[in-house]
């Protein structure tokens, strides 16, 4: 465990449950943003993705489909 992780565990452990939950929620938010930034980098990259391009083209050729009906799942 890193020094930062240890410090965070100590801080969260000293907080009341509701405040500790807020810290965890905020950490998850930051984690999600990091993932979003990675996807943005991939999307903005000026390179081709032949397999993805083929998959999209094949899917579009299949034509329109009915939306999923949760009642039928």
Secondary structure as GFF3:
##gff-version 3
##sequence-region A 1 73
A	DSSP	alpha_helix	3	14	.	.	.	ID=ss1
A	DSSP	alpha_helix	17	44	.	.	.	ID=ss2
A	DSSP	alpha_helix	50	61	.	.	.	ID=ss3
A	DSSP	three_ten_helix	70	72	.	.	.	ID=ss4
###
